[in-house]
Amino acid sequence: MGCCNSASSAAQSSKREWKPLEDRSCTDIPWLLLFILFCIGMGFICGFSVATGAAARLVSGYDSYGNICGQKNAKLEAIPNSGMDHTHRKYVFFLDPCNLDLINRKIKSVALCVAACPRQELKTLSDVQKFAEINGSALCSYNLKPSEYTTSSKASVLCPKLPVPASAPIPFFHRCAPVNISCYAKFAEALITFVSDNSVLHRLISGVMTSKEIILGLCLLSLVLSMILMVIIRYISRILVWILTILLILGSLGGTGVLWWLYAKQRKSPKETVIPEQLQVAEDNLRALLIYAISATVFTVILFLIMLVMRKRVALTIALFHVAGKVFIHLPLLVFQPFWTFLALVLFWVYWIMTLLFLGTTGSAVKNDQGFVEFKVSGPLQYMWWYHVVGLIWISEFILACQQMTVAGAVVTYYFTRDKRNLPFTPILASVNRLIRYHLGTVAKGSFIITLVKIPRMILMYIHSQLKGKENACARCVLKSCICCLWCLEKCLNYLNQNAYTATAINSTNFCTSAKDAFVILVENALRVAAINTVGDFMLFLGKVLIVCSTGLAGIMLLNYQQDYTVWVLPLIIVCLFAFLVAHCFLSIYEMVVDVLFLCFAIDTKYNDGSPGREFYMDKVLMEFVENSRKAMKEAGKGGVADARELKPMLRGR
């Protein structure tokens, strides 16, 4: 890994000058080793689930007596009908496939291994018997011969529920699944509460199938629009900010004026015309209007004061957006960063789901209360589920943190390179190289901290969902408060982690040191942080809304030829959701770049003042902002340099 001793590197870092990108040392090595051991544990779970025969039971399927379909089976002790030869019976058939247990997420039905799935609906036992004679596929219990289907008194219990729906085998998993979606009406009602008519559901699905080319084209359109917006947003940022400012001022003034006008009008209205029963109601309404008007006035005054204080910080937000646009021009591979992150997440999620499915069928055969076989894991191995769930959260957060560290490293390289012609050929790949060689431990530690907060929140959410309607009002309030607090803590830690990764990319310090240094910088620039996180985030939100609206409008125009407007609903929802997801992924990268640029700018103005030997690293646009700030301070007669003052260094013992 090209790593060195972390303790010695930390001691050396406290004695050297702050020099961006020059000194590199490995950070948080113990956390990297812990993460590697954790991943080895995840691999052990996967290997165990495959080695214990779970793979065969998952792919080929098994009946209610523990026999795997499509092969010879060994006899299980005290289990009737086990140990059968199902070499020619390759498909799992459920006697009542529509009987779903939504709570335990399984089909409450006897499962049999059959030679073929009934491709047509079988309405009577005679049809079931004829199907068995023609296709050699017995759909009733193994204890009942096909000749006894219509004569035996036990046929109503041992044979499938009539009518038997037409079914087809699921590719690669050898289960007979009903073709008609109406079979899962209860399941559909649980998921889609607004659909009460099957015909509506069928029309929606048919609308998606007939419009799949249009949906694909609109999804590509949203992708192109997101990439274009990332390039041009730096040119429209100034106009956008002032438009939002004007609209905010007009909206607050207008709302306050309307409330006072309503209050004055209500107060002047003659009370003699009001009947006695409604007099108290009128007085309550007048008092409520007065409270609303006073609250709106206070809000407007506070808003004006905030805008007055932060007006110069808004100029910094505009400058940072302008420079962020330049970053994407010099580092075009940043645009594709969401693709690689999404691909890595998808590959990991596929692996995780497959392992989860293997775990669902692993373990030893156990006889349940109904006399059928279930496979359960006993002993310490039964806690593998929890380990697997923690792995889902930690590794997913690790992948996202790797993206943040990669983007931070590339932007830091761009910012602290004075001559942009001397940039590496591919700063993104150079940042990935530094991440792999030096900072995987830091990323592992940061992602683990997020995992520690996310797991309790998910547990509380699960408890809240299970107790919904059963707990009292006080317990419900406490649960929701805890969930809300953990969510806020998670968001704050995410923001601090991102800035800690930036500090690590600059100084090559460990996670805790970087987080502390980044926190100090953010506190010293609290007003600027507030301006960027409010104005900037709102601008990016408007960009997302613009892409969604543009894609939705294009979808309406393309789907206009369909006269059944009900069919429009699902395709448009799919397109708009995909457009918002794409816009969020791309503009989140833009937001990340702006945050990294701000921290670099804050550090640059903290250690440099533009004098010989202490020249700024910043772009000309940011330099103009600093010069304008200096002029404003001189005109105010304060004689200092507000935005280029010397403060305490990030590294102690300078």
MOPE-V230915 format. One record per run of one state. SS is the DSSP state (helix for helix, strand for strand, loop for the rest). FROM is the first residue (numbers start at 1). TO is the last residue. If there is no record, write none. Layout:
# MOPE-V230915
ss->SS from->FROM to->TO
ss->SS from->FROM to->TO
This chain:
# MOPE-V230915
ss->loop from->1 to->5
ss->helix from->6 to->13
ss->loop from->14 to->28
ss->helix from->29 to->60
ss->loop from->61 to->61
ss->strand from->62 to->62
ss->loop from->63 to->67
ss->strand from->68 to->68
ss->loop from->69 to->71
ss->strand from->72 to->72
ss->loop from->73 to->84
ss->strand from->85 to->85
ss->loop from->86 to->90
ss->strand from->91 to->94
ss->loop from->95 to->99
ss->strand from->100 to->101
ss->loop from->102 to->105
ss->strand from->106 to->107
ss->loop from->108 to->110
ss->strand from->111 to->114
ss->loop from->115 to->121
ss->strand from->122 to->122
ss->loop from->123 to->124
ss->helix from->125 to->135
ss->loop from->136 to->145
ss->helix from->146 to->148
ss->loop from->149 to->154
ss->helix from->155 to->158
ss->loop from->159 to->163
ss->strand from->164 to->164
ss->loop from->165 to->166
ss->strand from->167 to->169
ss->loop from->170 to->174
ss->strand from->175 to->178
ss->loop from->179 to->180
ss->helix from->181 to->191
ss->loop from->192 to->197
ss->helix from->198 to->210
ss->loop from->211 to->211
ss->helix from->212 to->268
ss->loop from->269 to->275
ss->helix from->276 to->330
ss->loop from->331 to->331
ss->helix from->332 to->361
ss->loop from->362 to->363
ss->strand from->364 to->367
ss->loop from->368 to->372
ss->strand from->373 to->376
ss->loop from->377 to->378
ss->helix from->379 to->415
ss->loop from->416 to->419
ss->helix from->420 to->422
ss->loop from->423 to->426
ss->helix from->427 to->466
ss->loop from->467 to->472
ss->helix from->473 to->507
ss->loop from->508 to->510
ss->helix from->511 to->524
ss->loop from->525 to->525
ss->helix from->526 to->561
ss->loop from->562 to->564
ss->helix from->565 to->607
ss->loop from->608 to->619
ss->helix from->620 to->635
ss->loop from->636 to->654
